[in-house]
Amino acid sequence: MSTATHKLLKGATGDWEMVIGMEIHAQVTSNSKLFSGASTAFGGEPNTHVSLVDAAMPGMLPVINEECVRQAVRTGLGLNAKINLRSVFDRKNYFYPDSPQGYQISQYKSPVVGEGEVLVELDGGRSVTIGIERLHLEQDAGKLLHDRSPNMSHVDLNRCGVALMEIVSKPDIRDAEQAKAYVTKLRSILRYLGTCDGDMEKGSLRADVNVSVRKPGAPLGTRCEIKNMNSINFIGQAIEYEARRQIEILEDGGEIDQETRLYDPNKGETRSMRSKEEAHDYRYFPDPDLLPLEFSQGFVDELKAELPELPDQKKMRFVADFGLSAYDASVLVAERESAVFYETVLDRLGNRARDGKMAANWVINELFGRLNKEGRDITGSPVNAEQLAAIIDLIGEGTISGKIAKDLFEIVWQEGGDPRALVESRGMKQVTDLSAIEKVVDDIIAANPDKAAQVKDKPQSLGWFVGQVMKASGGKANPQSVNDLLKSKLGV
């Protein structure tokens, strides 16, 4: 782990350090399940996407879905991880009512993906590298429905057998900020790769968070696992609460029980769910119905050659090619759709090197700012990339000023339309006729002789005159022409 500063918690006996590891369960993007041909579509009527294999009917044998294997390998490559050419599927034995087999097909000692890492950016230009312990494939369970009957629970097996990638981090995370940034970055990588849609509301991405506390530099403490977190903000809140809970127990002379807990966002607290199982409790053994999974290095190399440009690579290119700050580049590449939108704007402008910074300013400040204000995402933007490029182009060629451009952006946002046509039809062109501007300048100087006399001694006061001229012209005067005229007339 890289040495980024992290948050220590104050206790009655001094500082405490959090140690956090995460298990991310990411639903694999595929049309069918891990070991059957049943659909993975979300939102079907209960038990309509269930095969005989999913329902564990006698004599039904699992058959590995090659696309799920490809997606797992692509994800491993995106995490700079070791790809194991031979892996084994195991049976993880436990009873749960929405798992008809009475066990889960997973991977234990021989996962498909080994150690990797994720570079996580934090506020203030800091960064931390979080190690990946492993990535393995496994089946998801079904879903219990408790609201269909007052005296019994129903089972929906649509999700049963859907492929999951369990991505296990090393205990490298040291505070809630790092944990939230890690999940955000991992989700972004998965979405760039197209291996998981990352939709936490639908349960496509869920996190189990292991939290322990210790005095700085002391051995690892006993950990508690917070299960099934499906909100990045809730992950941060749960970590903060759980760490405080453990510190209070330890400072009162108690011991931490290793257990699985749930987070209640309404109360802002974790509560005990069950004692934490160890690996031996699951009685793992290789699944007798599945041969070891083996593929060639050529298969891996082929997938690696087809990988898209990932966030870190794209950020470096945006900084190098378009002269963006590291922060602006990070904002633009955080989501694949945002990066695509930005590059589409640049494609329409035609000169990427020249227009990169201006386009970034408009996309981040005007577009993203408005989208955030209205609770929309980039895919639902009323202003598309072509329209925004046209607005920026009109500024660049001097047809409109920056102020007029903001008015034009508002019109396009509310009404749509071609920005160039709107400028023509609504008389929004910038005034570049020096004689027209000169009369406005002369009138304002004449009306403010005292201020005009002070400009030579206080050149910064010229800005007041510029503002007055722009106001008088309705923002249509060319700011550079206004500046030049004022300097000439006031002898600055």
N, C-alpha and C positions, 0 to 999 in steps of 0.2 A: 504494500500500500504506500502511495506517495505521501509525503509529509505535509498535509494541509492542516491548518489550525482547525480545531473542532471545539464544540461546546462542552464545557465541564459543568456539572450540576453542583450547586452549593448545598451541603448538608450541615447538620449540627456538628459533625465531627470533621468537617473539611470538605474538600472537593471529591467528586465521584465521576467516573468515566463510564459512558455507555459503550457496550459492545453489541453490535447488531449484525445479524446475518439474515438473509431473506431467501425464501423459496417462492419463485414466481411460477404460477401455473398459467401457461399461455395456450389457448386453444388453437390448434393447427388449422391454417386455412386450407381446406380440402373439401371436395364435394361429397365424399363418403367417409365413413368411420375408420378407425385404425385397423380393425380386423373383420369388418363386414362391409357390404355394399349399401347399407342404409344411409339415407340422406342426413347431412349435418345442418340443414337449413334451420334457421332460428324462427321460433314463433308458430310452429305447427300445432295442430290439435294434439292433446296428450296421447301418447302411444301410437302415433301415426308414422313415426320414423324409427321403427324397431324391426330388426330382422330376428330370425330364429337364433342366430349367434348371440345377439345382444340380450335376448331373453333367456339365454342359457338352456335352451331345449336339449334334451339328451341326444348325444351323438353329433352335435354341431361342433365343427372345428374352426378355429380362427385362421384367417389368411391375411398376411401382412399387406397393408396398402403402401405401394411403392412411393406414391406421391407424398405421403406423410414422412417417409424416410428421407426423401429429397429435401423436404422443408426443414427437417431437423438438421441435416447436414449443412444446408445453406445458412441456417441460423448460427450454427457453430462457427462457420467461416466468418460470419459477420461479427462474431464475438472474439475473433482472433484466437480461437480455441483449437485444441488438438482433436482431430477427427479419428475415432477408432474404427479401423477397417473391419473389426470383428466385435460384435456386442451380443449380449444374451438377454432374452426376456425371462423374467422371473414371475412367480406367483407370490403376491403379497396377501397373506391370509388374514382376513378379519370379517366379521359379520356386520353388515349394514343393510337395512331394509330396502334401499334403492340400488343394491348391487346383486342381481339375481344369481351370479356365479358363486357368491360367497367368498370371492377373492378378487383381487385386482391384478391384471397383467401389467407389469411395470418392469423397470430395470433396476438392478441393485449394484452388484459389484462390477459389472461390465457394461457401462452406459455407452450410448452411441457417440457422445461428445465428452471430452475430458476438459482439462483446465484451460481457461481463457481469461479475458479481462475486459473491463469497460472503463473508458475515461469519462469521468463525470465532472462537469463544470459547475462551479458554485459562484455565489455572488462575490463581487469585488475582484474578479479575475482569478480567483483561486480554482484549483482543480484537485481531484483525487482519483486514483486508480483503484477500482474495486475488482478484486479477483473473482473469477468464476470457478467454482469447484467442479461442476459437471452439468450436463444437460442430458436428460433421459426422456424417452417416450413412455407414455402410459395411457391407460383408459380413464376417461372421466366416469363418474357415477351418474345415476339418474337424479330425480328431484322428488322430494316428498311434498305433497300438497295438503296443507292443514286446514284450508278454508272451504272445502267442499262438503264437509259433514261435521256435525257437532260432536260426534262420538268416535270418529275414526279418521285415519290419514289415508290419502290416496297416493299412488306412485305413478309418476310420469317417467317412462324410460327413453324418451326422445334423446336425451343427452347421454344416456348410457352407452359407453363404447366410443364416444367421440375422442379423437386423438388430442392429448395434451403434451406439451413440452414442459417438463419441470426444470427450471433453471435455478440452480442452487449457488448462491454466492458464498464466498468465504466470509468469516466474521470480521470484515474490514471496515464496516460502516460504524461511525463514531457518534453520530447525532441525528436528530430527526431531519435536519436540512439535507444532509448527505443522503439519507434514506429516500426522501421524496425526489431528490434530483436523480438518484440511481434508477428508480422506477420510471421516471419521466424519460430518461435517456434510453433505457432498455426498451420501453414501449415505442419510442421513436425509431430505433434500429429495426425492430420487428415490423413496423409499418412500412419502412423503406424497403425492406426485403420482401414484403408481401407474404410473410409466413404466419402472421397473426394480425387480426384487425385492431387489436388493442382496446376493444370496446369494453370498458370496465362496468358500465351500467348493465350490459347484457351478460356479464360474467365471463367474457372471452379472456380477460386478464384478471387474475386474482393473486393475492400475495399472502403468504404465511410469514409472519415476522417474529424472529427469535431475539429476545431482549435479555441482557444480563447487565449487571453493574459491578464495578470494582474500583478500588482505589487506584489512581494512575500508576501503571507499572506493575500492579499486583497480578497474580494468576487469575485466569478466567473464573467468573462466578457462575452460579447455577442459573440456567436460562429458563425462561418461560416463552411459550409460543403463542402468538396472537393469530388466530385462524381466520382465513377467508376474508381478507380485507379487499374491498373493491372500490376504494377511493383514495387518491393520493393524499388529499388533505386529512382524511381520517387516519391514514397510516402515520402521519406526523403527530397527530393528536394522541393516538394510542401509544406511541413510543414514549412521548413525554409523560403521560400518565403512568404507564407501567414502570418506567425508570424511577419516578418519584415514589411509587408504591413500594418497590423493592428497597429503596434507600431507607424509607421509614422503618420497614421491618428489620433491616440489618442494624440500623442505629439503635433500635429498641432491644437489641440482643437476640432477635429471632433468626430463623433460617428460611431460605427461599425453597419452596417446594417446586420441583420440576413438574410443570403441568401445561396443559393446553387451555388457553383462555379466549374469550370472545370480547370484542369491543362494542360497547353500547354508545353510539354517537349521540343519543338523546341525553344520556346522563354524563357523557364524557368520561367514561371509566371502563376498565376491563373487569370481567368477572370469570370465575373458574368454570371450565367446561368439563374437563376430565383430567386424570393424571396422564402425564406424557408417556406415550409408548416408546420403547426402544426398538431397534431393528430386530432383535431376537424375538420380540413379542409377536412379530408378523410372520415368523417361521418361513422366511424366504426360501424358495428352491426353484431351479430352472423349470420353466413351463414345459411339460413333456409333449405338448401338442405343437410346439414351435421350435424349429431348428435355429441354431445361432444365426444372427443376421450378419452376413458377410458381403462386402462389396470391394471393388478395386480402387487403387489410387487414381486410376484414369477416370472413374466415375466422380470422384471428389474434384479432380482438376477441371473436369468439364463444368461442374456446378460453379466452381470458383471463377472460371472465365466468364460466366454469365451474370455474376453479381452486379447489381446496380451500384452507382456511386452512393456511398453511405454518408451520414451527417458530418463526421469529422473530415472526410475527404472533401466534401462539398464546401465546408466552412473554409478550409485552407485555400481552395481555389477561388472562392469569393473574395477573400482578403488579398490574394496575390493578383488576381486578374482585374478586379473592379475597384481596388483601393479602399475596401470597406474596413471599418474597425472590427476587431474580434467580436465585440459585443453585438454590433449590428448583424454580422454574419451569423452569429449563434441564434439570434432571434429568427432570422430568415430560414435557417435550415432545421429549426426545431421540429417542424412538421413537413413531410414530403410535399403536401399540397401547397404550402406557403412558398417553398423553394421553387416549385414548378411555376407558380403564379409570377414570382419575381423574374425568373428567367424568360417567361413569355413576354412580360413587359419589355425587357431588354431586347428581345428578338424583334419586337415591333418597332423599337426606337432605332435599331440598326447599328448603333455604335456603342458596344458594351463597355469599352474602356472609358469612353467619355461620359456616358450617362449612368454608370453604375451607382455612384453616390447619390445623385438626385433621385433615381428610381427607388433606391433603398429608403431614402428619407420619406418619400411619398407612400411607399408600401407600409413601412413601419409606423410612421407617425399619423398620417391621415387615414389610411385604410384600416390598419389593425386597430388603431385607436377607436375608430367609429364602430368597427365590428365588435370589439370588446364592450363598448358602451351599450350596444344593443343586444349583447349576448348571442351573437352569431359567430359561425366559423367561416373560413375562407371559401368553402364550397357553396355557401349561401350568400355570397357578397353580391349586392345589387350593382356594383361597379365591377365590370370584368377587366381582364388584363389589357385588352385592346383599347377600351375606353380610357383607362388610366394612362396608357402609353400616349394616347392622343393628347391628353391634357398636358403631360410633361413635354411633349413635342411642341405644343403651342407656346409654352413658356420659353423653351430653348430657342425658338425662332423669333421671339420678341413680340408675338402676336398678342399675348396677354401677360399681365404681371402676375406675381405670386399671389397677391390678394385676389385678383380676378379669378385665378385658377381655383382658389378655395371656394369661391362662390359658384364656379362652374362645377366643381366636384359635388357640391350640395345639390345642384339641379339634376345632375346625372344620377346621383344616389336616389333622389326622390322620384324622378320622372323617367330616367333612362334617356336614350337618344345618342346621336353622334355628336361628340363634343365640338367638332369643327363646324358642323351645321348650326349648333346652338349658339356659338360665338357670332356667326354671321346673322342669324335671325334675330338675336336679342341685342345686337349692337354692343357686344362686350369687348371689342378690340381695344388694345392699348393705344393711347394717343401718343404718337411719335412726332407729330407736327410741332416743331419748335416754336413757331409763332403762336399757336394756340396755348401751349404751355407757358410761354413767356408772359402773356397777359395775366395769367393766374399768379405767376411768380411776382410780377410787378405790383399787383393789387395787394398781395400779402405783405410785401416789404413796405409798401406805402402805409399800410394800416398798422405797422409795428415798427416805427422808427427807432424806438429805444432798444428793442431787441436786436435790430439790424446793426446798430452802432456797437453792440457788445460782441458781435461775432468775431471780429479781428482778434480781440483779446481772449475770447473763449470759443475757439473753433468748434468745440464739441456741441455748442448750441445750434450749429447748422442743422442738426438732426431735427430740432423742433420745427424749423422752416420746411424741411422735407416732408415731415408729417402733415403739416398744415396744407401744403400744396397737394399732396396725395388725397387728403380728405376732401379738399375743395373740388378735385377732379373726379371724385367718386372712385378713386383707386385706379383710374384708367391712364393716368400719366406715366410715362416711362421713368422709373426711379433714377436710372443713370442720367437721363437727360435733365431731370429736375436737379440732381446734384450738381451737374456741370454748370447749368444756368445760374444757380444760387451762388456757387463759388465765384463765377465771373462777375456777377452783379454786386456781391458783398465784399469782393476783393480778398477772398481767403486764399 
